[in-house]
Amino acid sequence: MVYRGRFAPSPTGPLHAGSILTAVASYLDAKANAGKWLVRIEDLDPPRIQPGAEKAILDALEAYGLESDEPIIRQSERLEIYREYLNSLVANGLAYHCRCSRSELKARNALAEYDRFCLSHPPAEGAQTGIRTLGGTSPSFIDKVQGLQAAEAVSDFIVFRRDGLFAYQLAVVIDDELQSINSVVRGKDLLSETSKQLVLQRKLNFSQHKNYAHLPLILAKDGQKLSKQTFAQPVSTDPDQIRESLINTFQNLALNPPKDLIYNEIIEIYQWGVEHWDLAKLPTDLTL
């Protein structure tokens, strides 16, 4: 089976050290396994999208020598595909309309596990609703970085939001299936979402033969995850600084590059990285 991986940024801001680590790691893992590496723009949430962010992301990837092996897809152009699968879930009794707001859930003390109120009390016709899929028990799996992940009971969860937007969980599961993604390398902050995605894969009769590797997060000195929300600085696209950034990223990925590697061409730096790539050596978290 040919390895197929992906890097799927959201255009809510430019790439920073944490996101470039994910991009580089997913790229190295794909190439070390003689596989394909794809780029997907996850632009499902218009209120969070920053003008110019997608171009900034793609320009940075190009500057870093990270080129998608297939045409880039955008989730905003695939809404009819998501709608088809969503309708199938509802038609097969695997999902139902839900009008519950966060405040209502909190009042019923149902934030941790949905109480299926709307399954037993269907919303009135014409009410503004989201759609929840039935939960279930996710299978256990071995994460290539984080180790054994136990089977987990998953409560009913949202796949279509009350504001009319498709949920991340639905879109990412569908896209990974239709793009034949069989290896998912991403940040550890998404590890908790994997159980929901495994449950949804089963309900949609999708392949569940995927390899997962959830990478260490880069933490600021105060222990917070480095992110756009914590005002992480965008990566530089200056050629000299890209080499330095790549070497630092390799160090964060436990590759221990030689000091003189920084003087090589970018393509040669990646070649060295591919030859020395080893997921098993990665730490759990990183601190700047």
Stockholm file with secondary structure:
# STOCKHOLM 1.0

chainA/1-288         MVYRGRFAPSPTGPLHAGSILTAVASYLDAKANAGKWLVRIEDLDPPRIQPGAEKAILDALEAYGLESDEPIIRQSERLEIYREYLNSLVANGLAYHCRCSRSELKARNALAEYDRFCLSHPPAEGAQTGIRTLGGTSPSFIDKVQGLQAAEAVSDFIVFRRDGLFAYQLAVVIDDELQSINSVVRGKDLLSETSKQLVLQRKLNFSQHKNYAHLPLILAKDGQKLSKQTFAQPVSTDPDQIRESLINTFQNLALNPPKDLIYNEIIEIYQWGVEHWDLAKLPTDLTL
#=GR chainA/1-288 SS CCCEEEECCCSSSCCBHHHHHHHHHHHHHHHHTTCEEEEEECCCCGGGCCTTHHHHHHHHHHHTTCCCSSCCEEGGGCHHHHHHHHHHHHHTTSEEEECCCHHHHHHTTCSSSCCCHHHHSCCCTTCCCEEEECCEEECCEEETTTEEECCEEECCEEEECTTSCBCHHHHHHHHHHHTTCCEEEEEGGGGGGHHHHHHHHHHTTCCCCCEEEEECEEECTTSCBCSTTTTCCBCCCCHHHHHHHHHHHHHHTTCCCCGGGGGSCHHHHHHHHHHHCCGGGCCSEEEC
#=GC SS_cons         CCCEEEECCCSSSCCBHHHHHHHHHHHHHHHHTTCEEEEEECCCCGGGCCTTHHHHHHHHHHHTTCCCSSCCEEGGGCHHHHHHHHHHHHHTTSEEEECCCHHHHHHTTCSSSCCCHHHHSCCCTTCCCEEEECCEEECCEEETTTEEECCEEECCEEEECTTSCBCHHHHHHHHHHHTTCCEEEEEGGGGGGHHHHHHHHHHTTCCCCCEEEEECEEECTTSCBCSTTTTCCBCCCCHHHHHHHHHHHHHHTTCCCCGGGGGSCHHHHHHHHHHHCCGGGCCSEEEC
//
